Amino acid sequence: MKLVRYGNPGSEKPGLVDADGNIRDLSSHVTDITGDVLSDESLGRLAAIDPASLPKVEGSPRFGPCVGNIGKFMCIGLNFSDHAAETGAAIPQHPILFMKANSAIVGPNDDVVMPRGSVATDWEVELGVVIGKKAKYVSQADALNHVAGYCVINDVSERTFQTALTGQWTKGKSCDTFGPTGPWLVTRDEVGDPQKLDMWLDVNGKRMQTGNTATQIFTVAEVIAHLSTLFTLHPGDVISTGTPPGVGMGIKPNPIYLKEGDVMELGIEKLGSQRQSVKADR
């Protein structure tokens, strides 16, 4: 099942995508796609609805972030062995965790706006994991049972803010619009094994990133189990699980970064695609 949120920013409506690719309105069944409707029981009730019985949404509405009222927006750094190699970083012993401000979250096709003073805004296609069931001290074997579904995330990053300003990576990760999420939340039953998903990202039509979640250092299950030993994961929390090689920072000998007018297109197998135009904040 593919769940969506569509409409203007701040007033998105819940929907699902039928077998023909049409958006069907779910407003008569749920008020929004948020943590409180992401349990297995709630998702089962939605899956039992005949999509043809739901109103068809006409036209081409804007896709909002596929989850509303996201709780924690957590990100795992250097989680692909081939990406760690391109940056010259050592393989981490434990998942590297940083947080992204929720004010960074935007729809999958909304503009990405480079903040004032940005000289090194970069791209990162990532697999997003949406928690559906409360998780505390869960085992790796049970971890995926706490997942509602998966989505595409572009972990946009300002590298100078991230590495040259005193403090944590969060400074370069949390700028407004730096968290495009969606287009839809695909439930875990439809995705299957999250460690077998192809990933890609283009800038201005040129392929920059190609990868597969098979090369993740820490699997989705390992990440969830680890984080759940540190704090409780709640329904509606999102984990962005790292990026494959091909980021601008890793290009040798001279890194390449985004500029105003650039267009990013990215996607993950089974999860759809995104497209963002790059603007500059005046």
MOQUI-V452854 format. One record per residue. N is the residue number from 0. OMEGA is omega in whole degrees, -180 to 180 (999 if undefined). NEAR is the number of other C-alpha atoms within 8 Angstrom. Layout:
BEGIN
N/OMEGA/NEAR
N/OMEGA/NEAR
END
This chain:
BEGIN
0/178/8
1/-180/10
2/-177/13
3/170/19
4/-173/17
5/179/12
6/-177/11
7/180/8
8/179/6
9/180/4
10/-179/6
11/176/11
12/179/12
13/178/15
14/172/13
15/-180/13
16/-178/13
17/-175/10
18/180/5
19/179/5
20/179/6
21/173/9
22/177/11
23/-175/13
24/-179/13
25/-172/12
26/180/10
27/-178/6
28/178/6
29/-180/9
30/-179/9
31/174/10
32/-178/14
33/-175/12
34/-175/16
35/176/7
36/-174/9
37/176/15
38/178/12
39/-178/9
40/-180/6
41/179/9
42/177/10
43/178/8
44/179/8
45/-179/8
46/-179/8
47/-180/6
48/174/7
49/-178/7
50/-179/8
51/179/5
52/-178/6
53/178/9
54/176/7
55/179/8
56/-177/8
57/177/5
58/-179/4
59/-178/4
60/174/7
61/169/9
62/172/14
63/172/17
64/-171/16
65/174/16
66/177/12
67/178/11
68/179/7
69/-180/12
70/176/9
71/176/9
72/-173/13
73/-178/12
74/179/12
75/-177/13
76/175/11
77/-175/13
78/173/15
79/-177/14
80/-178/11
81/175/9
82/177/13
83/-180/14
84/-177/9
85/179/9
86/-179/8
87/-178/6
88/176/8
89/176/6
90/-178/7
91/178/7
92/178/4
93/177/4
94/176/11
95/-176/9
96/167/8
97/-178/11
98/177/9
99/-180/12
100/-180/11
101/178/9
102/176/8
103/-172/13
104/176/13
105/178/12
106/-174/14
107/-178/16
108/176/12
109/177/11
110/167/9
111/-176/10
112/178/11
113/-179/12
114/176/9
115/-180/7
116/-179/4
117/175/10
118/-173/7
119/177/9
120/-169/13
121/-177/13
122/176/11
123/173/13
124/-176/17
125/173/14
126/176/14
127/179/12
128/-179/14
129/-178/14
130/179/17
131/-179/15
132/-179/13
133/-177/10
134/175/11
135/-179/9
136/179/7
137/178/11
138/175/7
139/-178/10
140/-176/6
141/-168/9
142/-175/14
143/176/10
144/179/6
145/-179/11
146/172/13
147/-179/14
148/-173/14
149/179/15
150/176/17
151/174/17
152/170/14
153/180/13
154/-179/13
155/-172/11
156/172/13
157/-169/13
158/178/12
159/177/11
160/-176/11
161/-170/14
162/-174/10
163/176/7
164/-178/8
165/179/5
166/-175/5
167/180/8
168/-175/10
169/-179/11
170/-178/11
171/-176/13
172/-167/14
173/180/14
174/179/12
175/179/10
176/-176/13
177/179/16
178/175/14
179/-172/16
180/-180/15
181/21/18
182/-179/18
183/173/13
184/-180/14
185/-175/14
186/-169/11
187/180/10
188/-179/6
189/-178/7
190/-177/11
191/-177/6
192/-180/6
193/-180/8
194/179/10
195/-174/8
196/175/12
197/-178/10
198/180/16
199/174/13
200/177/14
201/170/12
202/-178/11
203/176/8
204/179/7
205/180/6
206/-180/9
207/-179/10
208/171/13
209/-179/12
210/178/10
211/-178/12
212/177/14
213/-178/7
214/175/9
215/178/12
216/177/7
217/-179/9
218/176/8
219/180/11
220/179/12
221/180/10
222/-179/10
223/180/12
224/-180/13
225/-178/9
226/-177/10
227/173/13
228/-177/10
229/-179/6
230/-180/7
231/171/10
232/-176/11
233/175/12
234/-177/15
235/172/17
236/-178/14
237/176/13
238/174/11
239/-159/14
240/174/13
241/-173/15
242/175/13
243/-178/17
244/176/13
245/177/10
246/-178/12
247/-179/10
248/-175/10
249/-178/10
250/-178/10
251/0/5
252/-176/4
253/178/5
254/177/9
255/-179/7
256/-177/10
257/175/10
258/-179/9
259/-178/8
260/177/7
261/178/10
262/175/11
263/172/13
264/-174/13
265/180/13
266/178/13
267/179/13
268/178/8
269/-171/7
270/178/13
271/-174/12
272/179/12
273/173/13
274/179/11
275/169/12
276/-177/12
277/177/15
278/175/11
279/178/10
280/-180/7
281/999/3
END
